[in-house]
Structures are given as C-alpha cells and as structure tokens.
C-alpha cells in the first residue's frame, strides 16, 4: 500500500497545496528540533559541571525559548492547515463523486452502485480527515527530522549513530508487518460499512410499505443487528491499531534505551564530554519519534487510503456503454472543431429508429423507436413493462447514449443530441419521475427550486390548477414544512407538489414518467388537466403512461417495443 496515493494529488488541488506546505513545515521543524536539543545541552552541561552559573547561560536559555516558541507555532500551523485541508479535500472528493455518478447515469447507479455513492458522500470519506491531519504530517517529519537528527548524531559520535542505524530499520519492518494485517481489516470494515449502509437504505425505502401493513416495528431487531455488526467491525480495527501502537512504542523505547546506556557508560569512563552526551541522549528520541508516530497513525493511513480508493473506483469507473460514450466524445470533439455550440431556440425532438441494448442481454429496449415532439405537443409512450419506455426518456434527456439510430434536437437547425452541451440541454428539461424528489424544508422552497423568482400569486394560481391549494389551506400554506422525500405528505400530495413545481418551471420540455402512478382517479384527472395547460403554454410534453385518460389527451401515442 502506498503511503500517499498520487491520484489524490491529481484530483484534489487542496491536497497538493497542503503537501507543499507540510513539506516546508517539516524542514523547518527538523531545524528547530536539532537547535532545541543542542541549546538544551549547551545550557545544562556548564551548570551541571559547575563551570558556569545561571547568568552565563541566560542568553542560551533565551535562544532556547525562542526556538520552543517557533516549534509550537509550527506545530499549531501544521495542525490548523491539516484540519482545513482535510475538510476541503473531503468536500472536493464528495463533489467529484456526485458529479461522476451523475455523469455515469442512472443505469450505472442501478447496478448496486447507489449505496456506494451514498456511503462515500456521507460518512465514507470521513477517514480521509485523520489521514491528512495525523498521518501525512508525521510522514513528512519522518522524511526530514529523522535523517537530519541522525546526521547530527553521526557528527557528534559515530558509535551512537551506528546503534541508531542498526535499530532504526526494525521500526519500518514491524510497521510493514502490522500494516499487512491492518490493511485487510480496514478493507473489510469499509466493505462492511457499504453493505450495512445498503441494507439500512433498503429498510428506509420500505418503511411506507411496512407502515401500510402495520409491520413497522418488525425491522427493529434487524436495525439493532446492523448496529452491532458495525460496532464489532469498528472495534476490531481499533484493537489492531492499539496493538500495533504498543509494539512500536516498545521497540522504539528499547532502541533509545540502548543508546542511552551506551552514552552513559562512556560518560562514566570519560570517553565522552557531558555536552555531547546530553545532545545525543536528547536527539536519539527525536530520531525515532517521527517514525514511531507514523506507525501509531498507520491505521489512519490505512483507513484514509482505503476510503480514497473507493472514491477513485467511482471517479475512474467506465460508463456502462463505454463504446457509445467514446463515439459521442469523438462526435463532440469534431463538432467543437467546427465552432461553438449554438444555443437551442427550438426544442423540437426527433427520435429516429433508436435502439438501446439491455445490459447483460442480446435484446434492445426500446427497439426501433421513432417519434417527433414539437413545442405545444404531447407525445405519450405506451407499451408493456420492460419495453424500454423509461429508458427512452433517459435517452431523450441525454442521461444515456443510444447504440443505434439518432436523437436530434433544434427543429430547423437540428443537430444530434450528442453534440449539444449536456448542461444546456438539461436546463431546458423539467423532469417529473414516478416518485418525485421532495427536499427537506418548506413546500414554498420546493416549489421555487426550478423557478426561484416565482411569486406567491403565481404559485397560488398554479396550485389551484393542480389541487395543491387545498393541501396548503389545510396546513401552514407555503410555510408547511416537509422532511426528506416528502415525509409528512401523502403520495398524492407529493405528486401535486411535484406537478405544481413542473408547471412553474421555465423548462420548455416536460418529461414525465408515469405521473399518475400510485394516484387515485381524481388525482389522475388533475394530471390530465395539467397536461392541457402545459400544451397551451407551448411546452413540449413527453410522458410514459398506461392510463387511457392521459393517452386521450396526448396528440400522439407511440407504442414502445422490445426487440
């Protein structure tokens, strides 16, 4: 295992700056440590020998006080910068993981990767903090203080230097032996945390069903079991870390004791003067201390490197349709060479003979899909489950690429969707899934997510159309608070919130995936009325539905097939 993953320096700019500053502080600390030991020796030896009084060594003591103050300042600065850099690196990596997960698309997330992303973006990268604040500083001190102090000891007394050189390699040897075991334990703990996180997410997702069946108390034992498993995994890692620290402490203590005994015997025999002996005795622990601290914090290194490795597994993950993605990249590069991407004025969508392969299968879903959607039109995609209706929506939104056929946008100035800036295209789209996402906060904040400038009067007008006004009257109006996922609202009420938000959005293309799923007849009719409202406002509406009343509202119904 590498003590410092170079990929971390490549993807995280705060890590590069921190490593540079830590290197400089390590060099300064090495000089201060050596100066401190030599000044103490020169201050104590004359007083002990009786060759000088306190007034004679007062200037040396003043210099010593200054060196100690500088060393304290260097340690404080290193700790402060370490905490700050750790926070910035973790936040930066979390942001990159989320961006990469979005770029990989829903198909990649559905392949048992969503739990891993959730873990990494919550607590999975917390182990990088102690790695950056404890392990890395000690690693740089071991690379600067240890060799510098050893060179000074060699200059003062070659015999003491030989003893240190012989015993010093034992420390990294034992570190390696302990590290082999610690790395395996840490990787198992990370994997266990991901598994436990996935199981907890499954339990949380199933709470509405369990509550509907009056079985919400059943998973309590399972949650307790998961908690106990996580506790055992964490305590196992700590046990290995404490045992490894004890072994290294014992080894370095014995090594320093050997140097001290050798110096003491030579002082008694007169083979060494007191100033040199005191300097060697004080420098010897400083030679071993950084390496000992590296070993003590090795578990932080193992945890941090393992956490970073899991983040890089997401950042470096290939797209599920890598070949198609490569083709899109080539098309985009060729288009960029021809000139800048033009802004979309006409969001007309043309889907021509599109086929998308089913993962781990030789079939396509959808297969040979073709339709045209213009502003002020509604196109309904129908067909059996598994035909690829939702996949077609993802392709139109640019979330996945097509292997056959083409998708063009722009009407008269049509251009392939692969050559349109993804952020620009997604800003044109308003997405309404089967289970709409409701952010924690107030209903008003949720309604303004896609149109922050929406006034209360406009919201009230649209809410009357969707039936949300009745919900607002029964609650605290727009100040009604909801939890993550819309907890506190019924399924129908959440759908009304999402539908109102879609009507308020500035997007010119509205994409809906079974907007009437889980709704009663009255709520389904509200959705049908809203579709007409969107069409009258010139919106291009693409939806997946099984409801006859929604198909009747649509301008065209397109049957989606699997082939």
Secondary structure in CASP SS format (residue, H / E / C, confidence):
PFRMAT SS
TARGET T0000
AUTHOR 0000-0000-0000
METHOD secondary structure of the structure
MODEL  1
X C 1.00
X C 1.00
X C 1.00
X C 1.00
X C 1.00
X H 1.00
X H 1.00
X H 1.00
X H 1.00
X H 1.00
X H 1.00
X C 1.00
X H 1.00
X H 1.00
X H 1.00
X H 1.00
X H 1.00
X H 1.00
X H 1.00
X H 1.00
X H 1.00
X H 1.00
X H 1.00
X H 1.00
X H 1.00
X H 1.00
X H 1.00
X H 1.00
X H 1.00
X H 1.00
X H 1.00
X H 1.00
X H 1.00
X H 1.00
X H 1.00
X H 1.00
X H 1.00
X H 1.00
X H 1.00
X H 1.00
X H 1.00
X H 1.00
X H 1.00
X H 1.00
X H 1.00
X H 1.00
X H 1.00
X H 1.00
X H 1.00
X C 1.00
X C 1.00
X C 1.00
X C 1.00
X C 1.00
X C 1.00
X C 1.00
X C 1.00
X H 1.00
X H 1.00
X H 1.00
X H 1.00
X H 1.00
X H 1.00
X H 1.00
X H 1.00
X H 1.00
X H 1.00
X H 1.00
X H 1.00
X H 1.00
X H 1.00
X H 1.00
X H 1.00
X H 1.00
X H 1.00
X H 1.00
X H 1.00
X H 1.00
X H 1.00
X H 1.00
X H 1.00
X H 1.00
X H 1.00
X H 1.00
X H 1.00
X H 1.00
X H 1.00
X H 1.00
X H 1.00
X H 1.00
X H 1.00
X H 1.00
X H 1.00
X H 1.00
X H 1.00
X H 1.00
X H 1.00
X H 1.00
X H 1.00
X H 1.00
X H 1.00
X H 1.00
X H 1.00
X H 1.00
X H 1.00
X H 1.00
X H 1.00
X H 1.00
X H 1.00
X H 1.00
X C 1.00
X C 1.00
X C 1.00
X H 1.00
X H 1.00
X H 1.00
X H 1.00
X H 1.00
X H 1.00
X H 1.00
X H 1.00
X H 1.00
X H 1.00
X H 1.00
X C 1.00
X C 1.00
X H 1.00
X H 1.00
X H 1.00
X H 1.00
X H 1.00
X H 1.00
X H 1.00
X H 1.00
X H 1.00
X H 1.00
X H 1.00
X H 1.00
X H 1.00
X H 1.00
X H 1.00
X H 1.00
X H 1.00
X H 1.00
X H 1.00
X H 1.00
X H 1.00
X H 1.00
X H 1.00
X H 1.00
X H 1.00
X H 1.00
X H 1.00
X H 1.00
X H 1.00
X H 1.00
X C 1.00
X H 1.00
X H 1.00
X H 1.00
X H 1.00
X H 1.00
X H 1.00
X H 1.00
X H 1.00
X H 1.00
X H 1.00
X H 1.00
X H 1.00
X H 1.00
X H 1.00
X H 1.00
X H 1.00
X H 1.00
X H 1.00
X H 1.00
X H 1.00
X H 1.00
X H 1.00
X H 1.00
X H 1.00
X H 1.00
X H 1.00
X H 1.00
X H 1.00
X H 1.00
X H 1.00
X H 1.00
X H 1.00
X H 1.00
X H 1.00
X H 1.00
X H 1.00
X H 1.00
X H 1.00
X H 1.00
X H 1.00
X H 1.00
X H 1.00
X H 1.00
X H 1.00
X H 1.00
X H 1.00
X H 1.00
X H 1.00
X C 1.00
X H 1.00
X H 1.00
X H 1.00
X H 1.00
X H 1.00
X H 1.00
X C 1.00
X C 1.00
X C 1.00
X C 1.00
X C 1.00
X C 1.00
X C 1.00
X H 1.00
X H 1.00
X H 1.00
X H 1.00
X H 1.00
X H 1.00
X H 1.00
X H 1.00
X H 1.00
X H 1.00
X H 1.00
X H 1.00
X H 1.00
X H 1.00
X H 1.00
X H 1.00
X H 1.00
X H 1.00
X H 1.00
X H 1.00
X H 1.00
X H 1.00
X H 1.00
X H 1.00
X H 1.00
X H 1.00
X H 1.00
X H 1.00
X H 1.00
X H 1.00
X H 1.00
X H 1.00
X H 1.00
X H 1.00
X H 1.00
X H 1.00
X H 1.00
X H 1.00
X H 1.00
X H 1.00
X H 1.00
X H 1.00
X H 1.00
X H 1.00
X H 1.00
X H 1.00
X H 1.00
X H 1.00
X H 1.00
X H 1.00
X C 1.00
X C 1.00
X C 1.00
X C 1.00
X H 1.00
X H 1.00
X H 1.00
X H 1.00
X H 1.00
X H 1.00
X H 1.00
X H 1.00
X H 1.00
X H 1.00
X H 1.00
X H 1.00
X H 1.00
X H 1.00
X H 1.00
X H 1.00
X H 1.00
X H 1.00
X H 1.00
X H 1.00
X H 1.00
X H 1.00
X H 1.00
X C 1.00
X H 1.00
X H 1.00
X H 1.00
X H 1.00
X H 1.00
X H 1.00
X H 1.00
X H 1.00
X H 1.00
X H 1.00
X H 1.00
X H 1.00
X H 1.00
X H 1.00
X H 1.00
X H 1.00
X H 1.00
X H 1.00
X C 1.00
X C 1.00
X C 1.00
X C 1.00
X C 1.00
X C 1.00
X H 1.00
X H 1.00
X H 1.00
X H 1.00
X H 1.00
X H 1.00
X H 1.00
X H 1.00
X H 1.00
X H 1.00
X H 1.00
X H 1.00
X H 1.00
X H 1.00
X H 1.00
X H 1.00
X H 1.00
X C 1.00
X C 1.00
X C 1.00
X C 1.00
X C 1.00
X C 1.00
X C 1.00
X C 1.00
X C 1.00
X C 1.00
X E 1.00
X E 1.00
X E 1.00
X E 1.00
X E 1.00
X E 1.00
X E 1.00
X C 1.00
X E 1.00
X C 1.00
X C 1.00
X C 1.00
X C 1.00
X C 1.00
X C 1.00
X E 1.00
X E 1.00
X C 1.00
X C 1.00
X C 1.00
X E 1.00
X E 1.00
X E 1.00
X E 1.00
X E 1.00
X C 1.00
X C 1.00
X C 1.00
X C 1.00
X E 1.00
X E 1.00
X E 1.00
X E 1.00
X E 1.00
X C 1.00
X C 1.00
X C 1.00
X C 1.00
X C 1.00
X C 1.00
X H 1.00
X H 1.00
X H 1.00
X H 1.00
X H 1.00
X H 1.00
X H 1.00
X H 1.00
X C 1.00
X C 1.00
X C 1.00
X C 1.00
X C 1.00
X C 1.00
X C 1.00
X E 1.00
X E 1.00
X E 1.00
X E 1.00
X E 1.00
X E 1.00
X C 1.00
X H 1.00
X H 1.00
X H 1.00
X C 1.00
X E 1.00
X E 1.00
X H 1.00
X H 1.00
X H 1.00
X C 1.00
X C 1.00
X H 1.00
X H 1.00
X H 1.00
X H 1.00
X H 1.00
X H 1.00
X H 1.00
X E 1.00
X E 1.00
X E 1.00
X E 1.00
X C 1.00
X C 1.00
X C 1.00
X C 1.00
X C 1.00
X C 1.00
X C 1.00
X C 1.00
X E 1.00
X E 1.00
X H 1.00
X H 1.00
X H 1.00
X H 1.00
X H 1.00
X C 1.00
X C 1.00
X C 1.00
X C 1.00
X C 1.00
X C 1.00
X C 1.00
X C 1.00
X H 1.00
X H 1.00
X H 1.00
X H 1.00
X H 1.00
X H 1.00
X H 1.00
X H 1.00
X H 1.00
X H 1.00
X H 1.00
X C 1.00
X H 1.00
X H 1.00
X H 1.00
X H 1.00
X H 1.00
X H 1.00
X H 1.00
X C 1.00
X C 1.00
X H 1.00
X H 1.00
X H 1.00
X C 1.00
X E 1.00
X E 1.00
X C 1.00
X H 1.00
X H 1.00
X H 1.00
X C 1.00
X C 1.00
X C 1.00
X C 1.00
X H 1.00
X H 1.00
X H 1.00
X H 1.00
X H 1.00
X H 1.00
X H 1.00
X H 1.00
X H 1.00
X H 1.00
X H 1.00
X H 1.00
X H 1.00
X H 1.00
X C 1.00
X C 1.00
X C 1.00
X C 1.00
X E 1.00
X E 1.00
X E 1.00
X E 1.00
X E 1.00
X C 1.00
X C 1.00
X C 1.00
X C 1.00
X C 1.00
X C 1.00
X C 1.00
X H 1.00
X H 1.00
X H 1.00
X H 1.00
X H 1.00
X H 1.00
X H 1.00
X H 1.00
X H 1.00
X H 1.00
X H 1.00
X H 1.00
X H 1.00
X H 1.00
X H 1.00
X H 1.00
X C 1.00
X C 1.00
X C 1.00
X E 1.00
X E 1.00
X E 1.00
X E 1.00
X E 1.00
X C 1.00
X C 1.00
X C 1.00
X H 1.00
X H 1.00
X H 1.00
X H 1.00
X H 1.00
X H 1.00
X C 1.00
X C 1.00
X E 1.00
X E 1.00
X E 1.00
X E 1.00
X C 1.00
X C 1.00
X E 1.00
X C 1.00
END
